[in-house]
Amino acid sequence: MIVALIAACEIGFWVLLAAGLAFRYLLRMPRTGLALLLCEPLLEVVLLVVTALDLKNGAEPNWTHGLAALYIGYTVGHGHRTVKWLDGHAAHRLGGGPRPPGPPKYGRARARHETRVWLGTLAAAAVATVLLQLAIWYVGDPGRVTSLEAWRFTAWRVAGIHGLVALAYWVWPKKAPAEDAGAGVADRERVGR
């Protein structure tokens, strides 16, 4: 049941997102679109309540309950950035707005960008850990919560791997190709004339 609810919440997320952007840019109803976009956190509240009720009704804590906590954590950590990114592209494609800038490609700017994304993953792991710990306390039986404890480790393992990737951008910064650097010099020379 929880897996089906997670799938329904994910589908609901994209449906609300598409509807919100369509109302904002295609139908020129920005307030209605914003209201639809603001309804997205309600999906996570529903998932959280149903998961808690499932545990309260005696369901055996298993991987689905852990996955629900990670899903909610991911939405808290990365949901806003995802919506903002898609809103910028919808404003450009549907609303005639300027093309949104992409992430930096090279050097320290790219490393800072990757670090900000990693901070979202840290937030996701922290939220998932709190929810999993609350579920462990709620169940109250150490013999039944090993699956939930394993999901805490999974959340922090993912955050650690992502942190190593972000750190790699600081240790080995990606350098601009020679032709991009040459184009920058040519542009500066043209402006200087």
N, C-alpha and C positions, 0 to 999 in steps of 0.2 A: 504494500500500500504506500509506503514512504517513497519508494523509487518512482512510482507512478505520480505521486504528488510533486517530487522534485522535477520530473519531466514536465508536468503541467505548469509548475512555476517558471521553468525555463521558457517554455512556449509562451506563457502569459507575459513574461518579460519582453520578449521580442514582439508580441502582438501589441502590447501597450506602447512600446517604443515606436513601432511603425505607425500606430494610430496617432500617437502624440505628435510625431513629426509631420504626418500627413495633415493633421488639423492645423499645425503651426504654419506650414509652408504652402501646401497645395490649396487648402480651403481658406487660408488667410484668417484663421481663428486662433491667434497665439495664446489667449487665456485658456481656451478649452484644451489646446495642445499641452500647455504647461500643467494643467490639472491632471491630464492623463499621465504625463511623465511623473508627476508627484505621487501617483497611485502605485508606482512600482514597488516602493518599500513595503506596501501592504502585503505583497506576495510573500515576502520573507517572514512577516509576522504570522501569516496563515501557516506557513511551513513550520515555524517554530512552535506554534500552539498545537498543531496536529501531531507533531513529533512528541511533544510533552504529554499530550493525551494518550498517545499510543503507548508510551512508557508507563503512564499511570494505570492504564487498563491491563497491565501485566505482560505486555509484549516483551519478548526476550531482546535485550539490547544487542544489536548486531551492526554489521557494516552499513546498513541503510541509515541508521540513526547518526553514525559518524559522518557519512557522506552528506547528510542534511546539514550538519554543523559546518562542514567545510564549504558547502554551497553558500550558506548564509555569510560565512566569513569572506568568501571570494566576492560576493556582491557588495559587502561593506567596503572591502579594500580596493576593488577595481570597478565597481558599478558606476560611480560618478564619472570616472575618467572615460569609461566606455560610452556613456550617454553623451558626454561633452564632445567626444571625438565624432560620434555619429551625427550629433546636432550640427557641428561645424560643417560636415560634408553635406548634410541635407540643406543647410542654409546656402551653401554654394551651388549645389545642383538644382535645388527646387526653388530657392528664394532669391537667386541672383546675387547672393553675397560674394565676398572675395573668397578665393581658394584658401582653405585653412593651411597654415604652415605645417609641414611634416616635422617629425622629430629631427633633431640635428644628426648629421651623419658622421661627424668626425670629432676627434680631440676631446677636450674637457667638457665641451657642451654635450656631447653624446654620453660621456660618463655621468654627468649630472642627471641627464634624462633617465638613464638606466637605473640610477640610484633612486630617483623619485618613484619609478615603477616598482622597484624592489620594496620601497617603504609601503606601498599598497599591499604587497604580498606579506610583509611583516604584520600589517594591520589585520589582514585576513587570517593569518595564523593565530594572532592574539585573540581575535573574536571567536574563532573556532575552538581554541583552547578553553576560553571562558565558558562557552556553551557546553562543551564536552564535560568540563569539570562540574558544572551545574547538573548535567544529566547524571553523572556518576553519583553525586550527592543525593540526587532525587531518587535514584534506584536504591541506593543504600546497601547493596549486597556486593561485597568485593568479589565474590565468585562469578557474578553475572556481568561485570563491567570490563572485562579484559579487552573486548573489541573496541569499546570507547576509548580506553587507554591507548590502544594501538593507533587510533586515529590522531591522537595528540602528537605522537611521534611522527606520523606521516605529515601533518601540517608543518611541523618545524623542520623536517627533512626537506620538504619542498622549498620552504623559506631559505634554508641554508644553501641549497643548490642554486637558487635564484640569486642569493647574495654573492656566491662565488662568480657567477656570470657577470653581475654588476661590478664586482671588484676587478674582474679581468679588463673591463673598459678603462679603469684607472691605471692598472699596471701596464697594460699594453694598449695604449690609445690608438684607435684607428686613424690612420693618416689619410689626408686627401690625396687622390691620384695626381700624378704630375700634370696631366692636362687641365685639371681643375685649378691647380695652383698657377699654372701658366695663364689661364684665362683671367684669373684674378689680377695678375700683374699687368696684363694687357688692358684690362678695364681701368685700373688705376692710372696707367699711362695716358689713356684716352681722356679721362676726367681731368688730369693734371694739365692738359694743353689749353 
